[in-house]
Amino acid sequence: MCSSDLARRTPPAVAAGPPQILSAGVQPAVVGSGSVVSAVVRTTPGVVSVVAAAAGVSVPVPKVGAGLFEGSTTLPSLPPFASGRYAVTFIARDARGRTTQSAVGVTVR
């Protein structure tokens, strides 16, 4: 292969800029034992995975389209001392391993 052949090759498509979380939300904002909690995260197209982390627990948020991640989970039985305000931190990662994060608040009653 000559050097001109190498110059004509194009690298695989990878987003040029760093990953970004454009918006993130959790519903409902007030939860308790047995609540079904849903998350929607919109990102730049180059994001390949999103994880939600709260109170020491991390769960993946499934990718449903380019730049769109949605998922839900049912909370287990929570002890009374778990009441309070918590941050749900979303961590987005691109194919290069670069990350960004954004947090939203939820209240446990």
C-alpha positions in Angstrom: 0.0 0.0 0.0 1.4 3.4 -0.9 1.3 6.5 1.3 -1.4 8.1 -0.9 -3.7 5.1 0.0 -3.2 5.9 3.7 -4.1 9.5 3.1 -7.4 8.5 1.5 -8.5 6.3 4.4 -11.1 7.9 6.7 -11.1 7.1 10.4 -14.3 5.7 12.0 -16.8 8.3 12.9 -16.3 9.5 16.5 -17.8 12.7 17.8 -15.3 15.5 17.6 -16.4 17.4 20.7 -16.7 16.1 24.3 -19.9 14.4 25.4 -22.6 16.7 26.8 -25.8 16.1 28.7 -28.3 18.4 27.2 -31.1 17.6 29.6 -31.9 15.1 32.4 -35.0 14.5 34.4 -36.4 12.1 36.9 -40.2 11.5 37.5 -41.7 11.6 40.0 -39.6 14.2 42.0 -41.0 12.8 45.3 -40.6 9.0 45.8 -41.1 6.3 48.4 -41.0 2.6 48.8 -42.3 0.8 45.7 -42.3 3.9 43.6 -41.6 3.5 39.9 -39.0 6.1 39.0 -38.4 7.0 35.4 -35.4 8.9 33.9 -35.0 10.6 30.5 -31.5 11.9 29.5 -30.8 13.7 26.2 -27.2 13.9 25.1 -25.0 14.8 22.2 -25.1 12.0 19.6 -21.6 10.7 20.4 -22.6 9.4 23.8 -22.6 5.6 24.0 -23.7 5.1 27.6 -25.4 6.8 30.6 -25.4 5.6 34.2 -27.6 7.0 37.0 -26.1 7.0 40.5 -27.7 7.9 43.8 -27.1 7.0 47.4 -24.2 4.6 46.4 -26.2 2.7 43.8 -25.5 2.9 40.1 -27.7 1.6 37.3 -27.4 1.9 33.5 -29.9 4.0 31.6 -30.8 2.2 28.3 -30.1 3.9 25.0 -33.3 4.2 22.9 -32.0 6.4 20.1 -29.2 8.7 19.1 -28.6 11.0 22.0 -31.7 9.6 23.9 -31.6 7.4 27.0 -34.7 6.3 28.9 -35.4 3.9 31.7 -37.3 3.1 34.8 -36.9 1.1 38.0 -39.1 0.2 41.0 -37.6 1.3 44.3 -37.4 -1.4 47.0 -38.8 -1.1 50.5 -37.0 1.8 52.1 -36.3 2.2 55.8 -37.7 5.3 57.5 -34.2 6.8 58.0 -33.8 6.9 54.2 -36.1 10.0 54.0 -34.5 13.1 52.7 -33.3 14.8 49.6 -30.9 13.0 47.2 -29.0 13.9 44.0 -29.4 11.5 41.1 -26.2 12.0 39.1 -26.2 11.0 35.4 -22.8 10.1 34.0 -22.5 10.1 30.2 -19.6 8.4 28.4 -18.5 8.6 24.7 -16.6 6.1 22.6 -13.3 7.6 23.6 -14.0 7.2 27.3 -14.6 10.9 28.0 -17.3 11.6 30.6 -19.6 14.4 31.7 -22.2 14.5 34.4 -25.3 16.3 35.5 -27.4 15.9 38.6 -31.1 16.3 39.5 -32.7 16.2 42.9 -35.3 13.8 44.3 -37.0 13.6 47.6 -37.6 10.3 49.5 -40.5 10.3 51.8 
